Amino acid sequence: MSTAARPCTGSLQDKNGIWYTVIQVTVNGKRKSKWETTHLKVRGNKRKAQALLEERKAQYELLYMSGEGGSLDDCRPADLLFTDYLLRWTLTQKGNVSFATNQCRERMLNGRIRGFFDPRGITLQRLSPLDIEDFYQDLRTDGLKGSTLLHYHQFMNQALEAAARKDILPKNPMKKVDRPRKKPFTGSFYTKEEALRLMELFKGDPMYALIVTAVYYGMRRSELLGLTWDSVDFENNTISVAHKVYRDNAGGDARGLVISSELKTTASRRTLPLVPAVREVLLAERSYQHEQQRLLKGEYCRDYLSMVFMDAAGNLFTPDAVTRHFHAMVARSDLKMIRFHDLRHTCASLLVANGVDMKLVQLWLGHANYSTTADIYSHLDSGAQGTAAETISALFREVAPKSA
């Protein structure tokens, strides 16, 4: 990339033990510096400060590319690659989206988008609707489904819409691109009998309580791992989804695990009735953990005492470990193989098929929109009305607590 394509440079500076970002920009031919604090202590935070520096550099570059500072000829280069623009725009949006969304965008950009557009040398200014449609066809040839193409479409459209809005582009080429279509989704799930066999299969296993909770409540994997003891109210018989756990190798604890209160959507934060069978299983799990703490003493990990689901030594389960162990256990049984996420579909499908109103299913699962629930589960028969807690509780016989 030419020097003109990067109007901003930057560095980190230590000021009274705090990292500051120093951005150098050219305004009307004059070089100026802008200092901003990161609020990060110098000790142990250089990587985080460096990431913030890159984000701020990208924000300034987009600002200058839009013509709001300096010369348009210098700051909106004709040879700026489309993928380099996407990178800059993605960095400016990190604070506006969830960690998972940002990770997804980076994977798309650094994978198939760069793999297609960079060898062709397609610049932002010369990007055409045909280029984008050729990219979609390339994805289809590789067997990617319409739902996946939609993720690419939404990502690139948002970035290009911003470019058009800021006059970086005269117009958004996406306006002339057909939106990819996805086939109606039908998730795999277990029947009532299969779900009972699954819970029986895990009885006595370290993940037994997690599996039982997943079947009854259909929580996302990240929500299950983020469940805390103070979100389980045994007195008032409620259970709340208020945290999630995900992996971030650039941050988090020693294993890269992050416990966050930032959920997927606002609707994901929900409080539900505590089903009697789950209540007994969780009470037994809590007693088991207290006994393990007594037996193992100093060998017991005390970093996650507030969390509900962990192994016998007090270590928080990782998302990958949950999926691997689930698949390994199912593979040793005569149950059909499904994804761990399909336990969420199992819960929802059983509720709908047994008469629970679709709106209640939406609230039970924490879907942001009623249409999402209806689109996925409307093909199932629905009879008389009922409450989610009563129905899911009545579906299964009482599940025995895990023995210590």
Secondary structure, 3 states (H helix, E strand, C coil): CCHHHCCEEEEEEEECCEEEEEEEEEECCEEEEEEEEEEEECCCCHHHHHHHHHHHHHHHHHHHHCCCCCCHHHHCCCCCEHHHHHHHHHHHCHHHCCHHHHHHHHHHHHHHHHHHHCCCCCECCCCCHHHHHHHHHHHHHCCCCHHHHHHHHHHHHHHHHHHHHCCCCCCCHHHHCCCCCCCCCCCCCCCHHHHHHHHHHCCCCCCHHHHHHHHHHCCCHHHHHCCEHHHEECCCCEEEECCEEEECCCCCCCCCEEEECCCCCHHHCEEEECCHHHHHHHHHHHHHHHHHHHHHHHHCCCCCCCECCECCCCCECCHHHHHHHHHHHHHCCCCCCCCCCHHHHHHHHHHHHCCCCHHHHHHHHCCCCHHHHHHHHCCCCCCCCCCHHHHHHHHCCCCCCCCC
